[in-house]
Amino acid sequence: MSTLATETRDDISVRVPEGWWQTNNAAKAEGWPEDTNSWYHLISATHSNESNYYALQISGGFFDNEHFYIRKTANDGMRPWRELWHTGNFDPNSKANLSGADFLGPVTTRGITATSSGQVNKTYASTFNPDAVVIGAGNSVSFAPEGSSILGPRDGPYDGQIMPRFFDHQRASLLVSATTALDAQAQEQAIAVTFTNNKGEVRYYAPNTYYSLGQNVRVPRNDGSKQEAVYRCIQAGTTGANSAPPGGRPWSDSDADFIRADGSVKWLWINDFAINAKVGQYIEVKNKAGGGGNAWGFCVNSSLERGFKPGFTVAQEINLFNDSGIDSDFGVDVHGLSIAMMGPNTTAAALSIGTPNDRFHAGSRWGIRISGSQTVNEAAIALDLDTRYGIAANQFDIGGGNFDEAFIFDRSTSNSSVEVSGTKRVATIIDAANSPTALSISGNKSFAGIYEHSTTPVGLKLLGSYGALAIEANGFTVNPWGDVKAKRLCLTGLPTSANGLAPGDVYVDGNTLRIA
């Protein structure tokens, strides 16, 4: 046993007798709590059996009053130390319990992983739109949105509890609910996602081209499909003339399929080009067979309560600002909204607009409105597809299709109201409707009501079943058998003799009209 005097012991990984000890160069390799270049204390209450190393030890540096360490050696001089928390480095009022605690200030974390406990959080099950953010994995957060909560019974058991007036018709894994807190000073969002895209550019692969380390290229397949592969250059060099890597996924997990030599370049397959994108927000809904119910991939319910003064109020706004210095030409897919319909089975519609309102309360003034003199420069609506009809109204007689005035109304200022070109197999216009008039022309025309100047065997061909007249005009009619009635008939350029005329031809003899 040591005396009361402090003794020096550098290596405390081997048995230290009971007493007070010190070193001028503590090292973890020799059993001390820290690696230092200065003095360190040690108090050791060591077991009396000198053949083992059981001790309760307290240690700390000479010159600081913050870090204190304690351990029980348990016959191991390298057993780790535990730091003591005290009033200098721990404030209980600034900490929260793991369960049921309220954080009094901002919380900073590198990540949160929530797992389902099997318990439903019903804290806000009957509170409309609280100011709260609640996480509960497995859709275990019950909440009550004011716009879509369902009235439940006032009392009654439910899972052994009394059911609130609004209860448990909406659940989520993440509930973000907020009420505006400022005046016009700031734009407020319940959820704000900001995203900066500055990596991931992919260019088309080219033969006989130099590529530097790390460059990405896209390689199409040669079978006419739209599949493309993305490769990363892992060895700089020049591509070969006919040695491009394949434009599809690797067939196996071997290096030979993922790494491809091409001239002096080596490529590493890294992705399908179809999903080579940076996404600010991603939503995936998988509707499984065997019990899946109605589903929405994305839902926005926005309402204007009575008394609200509408200004710029939209359910969803999409802004795409192109300041790239490049106009989006054909084949460059820069879109404000892109909808892709896929799969082996046909869906009902890519875009459906409707309302549950009755016929006396229209849901909106226009179904689709495109406005602004500089919004588009080619066509307000462009149809580039293969289908039965370009535009169809009440095609299957399943509702609606009653237009009080006209199916198409045009009051624009343009060269023409309808411009038709291309090759038509039957006719430019087919009218099979039941109506008083097939074509009604009115208004002031400066040249002609109908101007036909095509190159064709027949300018106007009438082969219908006409009850009274085939043509009717002021002072001029033609019956279905070709008889003409006119108040006045003007014929010019007729021959003046019968010489060379066929029987039935008309000629002029002085002031007399004769038939050869």
PALUM-648377 format. One record per residue (C-alpha): residue in one letter; x, y, z. Coordinates in steps of 0.001 Angstrom, whole numbers, padded with zeros to 6 digits, always signed. Each point is the difference from the previous one (the first is absolute). Layout:
aXYZ ...
//
This chain:
m+000000+000000+000000 s+001245+003428-000962 t+000576+002799+002408 l-002107+003177+000021 a+002551+001648-002269 t-000785+000130-003725 e+002203-002313-002046 t+000723-000029-003734 r-001220-002894-002137 d-000033+000365-003807 d-001444-003409-000935 i-003251-000755+001829 s-001038-002790-002376 v+001730-002337+002472 r-000954-000262+003685 v+000228+003240+001959 p-000007-000258+003782 e-002487+001980+002062 g+000838+003660+000306 w+000527+003312-001838 w+001927-000012-003276 q+001129+002354-002724 t+001658+000136-003428 n+001396+002838-002032 n-001008-001529-003350 a-003283-001933+000102 a-000571-002478-002862 k-003006-002139-000820 a+002350-002785-001020 e+001101-000148+003631 g-003517-000037+001458 w-000629+003763+000518 p-003309+001663-001121 e+001674+002424-002451 d+003173+000587-001976 t+001633+003156+001413 n+003328+001738+000175 s-000610+001133+003558 w-000611-001272+003513 y-002854-002313+001006 h-001461-001148+003385 l-001073-003514+001009 i-001674-001198+003218 s-000181-003789+000206 a-001834-002129+002569 t+001691-003321-000832 h-000965-003418+001317 s+002357-001428+002583 n+000710-003168-002013 e+003218+000900-001776 s-000403-002836-002522 n-002844+001772-001837 y-000937+003482-001113 y-003425+000937+001381 a-000266+003701+000763 l-002370+002965+000096 q+001830+002924-001611 i-000646+003731-000463 s+002149+002070-002343 g+000283+003508-001455 g+002446+002541-001412 f+001965+002443+002136 f-001116+003190-001723 d-003697-000246-000908 n-003057-000172+002180 e-002380-001515-002565 h+000986-003595-000785 f-000173-002656+002736 y+000251-003729-000734 i-000859-003150+001941 r+000317-003736-000627 k+000143-003439+001597 t+002919-001964-001384 a-001441-003513+000604 n+003474-001505-000472 d+000507+001917-003283 g+002246+003047+000065 m-001234+001058-003458 r-003651+000041+000932 p-001657+003165-001404 w-000665+003059+002141 r-003348+001731+000496 e-000214+003798+000136 l-001974+001503+002869 w-002734+002548-000746 h-000213+002925+002415 t-001435+003486+000283 g+002786+001392-002153 n-000684-002107-003089 f-003613-001150+000475 d-003151+002069+000603 p-002983-002236+000754 n-002384+002830-000928 s+001324-000005-003567 k-000582-003725-000534 a-003127-002003-000724 n-001119-003462+000895 l-000180-002548-002782 s-003726-000426+000596 g-002659+002636+000549 a+002313+003002+000080 d-000441+003497-001437 f+003026+001566-001687 l+000255+003625+001063 g+002256+001173-002848 p+001150-000910-003497 v+001104-003597-000494 t+002906-000783-002317 t+000594-003537-001191 r+001811-001700-002871 g-002865-002351-000603 i-003176-001434+001458 t-001059-003607-000344 a-003493-000808+001203 t-001224-003560+000427 s-003534-001149+000632 s-000912-000854+003552 g-003417-001340-000937 q-001657+002759+002032 v-002143+002704-001638 n+000722+003581+001082 k-003474+001518+000522 t+001147+003278+001532 y-001502+002054-002846 a-002682-002448-001113 s-002765+002491+000855 t+001828+003328-000441 f-000438+001842-003266 n+003283+001005-001600 p+002193+000480+003105 d+003389+001699-000076 a+001994-003184+000216 v+002533-002248-001700 v-000467-003649+000934 i+001944-003037-001228 g-001322-003510+000362 a+001253-002785-002261 g-002544-002348-001519 n-002751+002643-000338 s-000367+000134+003764 v-000905+003698+000336 s-003747+000623+000122 f-001065+003511-000964 a-003088+002030-000936 p+000258+002245-003079 e-002821+002523+000103 g-000862-000450-003669 s-000432-003777+000021 s-000765-001235+003509 i-003011-002238+000489 l-002444+000536+002833 g+000037-002950+002394 p-002315-000959+002872 r+000153+002304+002982 d+000736-002811+002462 g+000821-003651-000181 p+002846-002447+000537 y+002817-000294-002487 d+003076-002020+000830 g-001008+000328+003638 q-000210+003809-000264 i-002756+002555-000360 m-000283+001086-003626 p+000325+003761-000529 r-002391+001839-002286 f+002482-000201-002880 f+002225-002994+000241 d+002468-002146-001880 h-001144+000342-003605 q+003377+001335-001169 r+003420-001438+000820 a+003506+000875-001110 s+003639-000786+000684 l+000808+003720-000004 l-002454+002714+001003 v+000974+003590-000710 s-002732+002410+001007 a+000360+003768+000362 t-001865+003284+000202 t+001395+003198-001449 a+001757+002151+002583 l+001096+003156-001868 d-001584+002800-001959 a+000987+000811-003579 q+003678+000140+000981 a+000772-003559-001065 q-001194-002894-002099 e-000781-002863+002369 q+000089-003701-000852 a-000988-002983+002085 i+002747-001971-001768 a+002907+001611-001842 v+002294-002085-002206 t+002937+001752-001649 f+002179-001974-002339 t+003137+000937-001961 n+000895-002123-003014 n+003650+000444-000989 k+001130-003572-000752 g-001067-002796-002325 e+000380+001481-003498 v+000030-002763-002619 r+000983+000454-003642 y-000495-002247-003000 y+002770-002495-000589 a+002206+000620-003059 p+002626-002256-001641 n+003577+001173-000539 t-000411+002558+002781 y+002145+000765+003030 y-001693-000332+003409 s+001474+001085+003309 l-000273-001836+003296 g-003476+000203+001528 q-001921+001114-003104 n-003465-001566-000484 v-001442-001075-003353 r-003312-001439-001185 v+000029-002927-002406 p-003200-001051-001843 r-000832-003566-000871 n+000258-001079-003621 d-003318-001860-000119 g-002227+003046-000504 s-001207+000079+003607 k+000114+003137+002128 q+002232-001584+002649 e+003338+001659+000628 a+002849-000654+002413 v+002168+002477+001905 y+003727-000621+000417 r+002729+001738+001986 c+003520+000314-001364 i+002340-001766+002443 q+003056+000114-002276 a+000554+003058-002161 g+000740-000473-003663 t-001444-000008-003530 t-002945-002160-001013 g+000270-002479-002827 a-001660+000264-003400 n-002402-002932+000554 s+000370-001105+003619 a-002718+001874+001881 p-001248-001655+003193 p-003484-001568-000164 g-003038+002221+000495 g-001705-002149+002609 r+000337-001401+003484 p+002795-002487+000758 w-001044-003606-000391 s+001705-001108+003212 d+001783+001392+003054 s+003440-000857-001339 d+002591+002720-000605 a+000100-000991-003668 d-003590+001157-000439 f+000323+003212+002029 i+003430+001133-001228 r+000519+000353-003739 a+003137+000786-001971 d-000440+002372-002923 g+003133+001091-001862 s+002247+001301+002773 v-003016+000920+002177 k-001514-002151+002729 w-003680+000473+000818 l-001952-000951+003141 w-003756-000555-000396 i-001715+002121+002670 n-003687+000495-000871 d-002944-000195-002383 f-000331+003310-001799 a-003765-000034+000642 i+000560+000649+003713 n+003126+002106-000329 a-001597+003071+001547 k+000169+002191+003055 v-003425+000284+001598 g-001120+002658+002455 q-002905-002128+001182 y-000661-003675-000750 i-003232-001879+000680 e-000480-003682-000730 v-003261-001871+000561 k-000144-003746-000661 n-003556-001329-000218 k+000240-003671+000912 a-002362-002770-000977 g-001925-001826+002683 g-001503+002810+002034 g+001224+003395-001176 g-002721+002683+000089 n-000517+003324-001765 a+003229+001959-000260 w+001284+003454-000879 g+003600+000541-000970 f-000279+003655+000985 c-002949+001910+001444 v-000556+003722+000544 n-003207+001280+001616 s-000168+003790+000030 s-003172+001840+000991 l-001197+003608+000131 e-002287+000536+002952 r-002926+002401-000169 g+001234+003524+000608 f+003523-000653-001291 k+001078+002631-002534 p+001533-001811-002989 g+003162+001379-001505 f+002584-002232-001592 t-001230-003262+001498 v+000973-003289-001648 a-000080-003601+001149 q+003406-000649-001530 e+002489+002243-001779 i+002768-001134-002335 n+002628+002490-001158 l+002772-000915-002435 f+002501+002801-000654 n+002327-000581-002955 d+003043+002254+000136 s+002367-002632-001406 g+000721+001978-003148 i-001449-002872-002077 d-003523-000106-001448 s-001651-003381+000369 d-000285-001336-003536 f-001640-003196-001255 g+001461-002988+001815 v+001161+002047+003004 d-002453-000943+002720 v-000398+003110+002136 h-003607-000002+001238 g-001954+001788+002683 l-001995-003203+000573 s+000783-003431-001424 i-002458-002906+000239 a+001080-003447-001217 m-002609-002759-000252 m+001643-003431+000123 g-000700-003682+000439 p-001583-002776-002100 n-003553+001041+000967 t-001888+003157-000967 t-000975+002567+002618 a-003043+002278-000234 a+001689+003360-000525 a+003364+001705+000393 l-001790+003091+001325 s-003562+000038+001308 i-001880+003166+000975 g-003421-000224+001614 t-002217+001244+002809 p-002669-001418+002331 n-001942+003293-000294 d-003514+000075-001494 r-000745+001685-003325 f-000906+003282+001674 h+003397+000443+001686 a+002878-000462-002416 g+003269-001025+001611 s+002027+002440-002102 r-000383+002395-002911 w+002388-001890-002285 g+001160-003607+000074 i+003437+000934-001360 r+001122+003579-000559 i+003174+000951-001838 s+000615+003747+000015 g+002760+002516-000571 s+001299+001424-003284 q+003451-001539+000568 t-000984-003279+001657 v+000584-002113-003127 n+001280+000775-003498 e-001085-003029-002056 a-003343-001427+001124 a-002092+000307+003149 i-000757-003725-000270 a+002182-002366-002041 l-001105-003554-000711 d+002860-002237-001146 l-001425-003487+000431 d-001740-002893-001737 t-003604-000335+001119 r-003549-000252-001331 y-000925+003640+000576 g+002072+003074+000727 i-002820+001684+001963 a-003239-001789+000896 a-003136+001382+001649 n-002418-002451+001648 q+001591-002828-001959 f-001610-002822+001995 d-003125+001873+001116 i+000913-000469+003660 g-001094+003416+001234 g+000335+003652-000827 g+000685+001032-003557 n-002790+002600-000057 f+001376+003297-001299 d-002561+002810+000128 e+001568+001978-002860 a+002738-001917-001796 f+002605-002695+000470 i+002752+002352-001217 f-000141+003801+000318 d+002595+002180-001687 r+000094+003790+000335 s+003729+000308-000473 t+001827+002187-002500 s+001861-002292-002386 n+000509-000835-003661 s-002555-002781+000195 s-002188-001673+002558 v+000830-003542-001107 e+003050-000977-002046 v+000131-003518-001405 s+002919-001656-001783 g+001486-003454-000311 t-001474-003098-001620 k-003594-000964+000841 r-001194-003484-001060 v-003727+000831-000299 a-000753+003707+000372 t+001244+003137+001662 i-003316+000415+001837 i-002591-002729+000554 d-003397+001186+001205 a-002262-002836+001154 a-001900+002055+002563 n-003745+000487+000183 s-000502+003752-000176 p-002021+002600-001947 t+003101+001137-001897 a+003334-001656-000726 l+001783+003318-000575 s-001325+003416+001016 i+001901+003040-001190 s-000821+003548+001099 g+001812+003215+000805 n+001797+002324-002424 k+002303-001704-002459 s+002094+002315-002149 f+000646-002555-002743 a-002171-003146+000096 g-002084-002119+002314 i+001578-003132-001445 y+003168+000233-002079 e+000976-003262-001670 h+003237+000198-001990 s+001446-003485+000269 t+001210-002231-002805 t-002658-002697-000242 p-002164-001809-002578 v-003200+001484+001492 g-000273+003281+001861 l-003378-000680+001661 k-001593-003444-000114 l-003577-000436+001220 l-001143-003634+000299 g-002405+000216+002911 s-003700-000716+000193 y-001631+003413-000330 g-003726+000247+000612 a-000542+003303-001821 l+003155+001669-001287 a+003670-000833-000356 i+000981+003691-000105 e-002044+003004+001094 a+001089+003640-000322 n-001689+003372-000434 g-001623-000228-003479 f+001752-003276-000837 t-000814-003660+000778 v+001047-003443-001170 n-002290-002930+000687 p+001258-003533+000726 w-000325-000914-003704 g+002210+002839-001214 d-002710+002383-001186 v+001014+003614+000402 k-002355+002879+000747 a+001397+003511-000152 k-001436+003504-000362 r+002892+000791-002275 l+002525-002118-001853 c+003228+001493-001297 l+002049-002080-002414 t+003241+001276-001508 g+002569-001446-002364 l-002480-002200-001897 p+000748-001015-003619 t-001872+001960-002697 s-000698-002944-002331 a-000748-003712+000154 n+003078-000944-001957 g+002019-002647+001862 l-002453-000244+002937 a-001360-003237+001364 p-003726-000552+000205 g-001370+001757+003056 d+002683+002710+000109 v-001207+003588+000289 y+000952+002819-002396 v-001130+003572-000784 d-001582+000977-003293 g-000314+003771+000119 n-002250+000695+003002 t-001332-003550+000066 l+001253-002842+002188 r-000017-003264-001927 i+000824-003668+000703 a+001992-001990-002552 
//
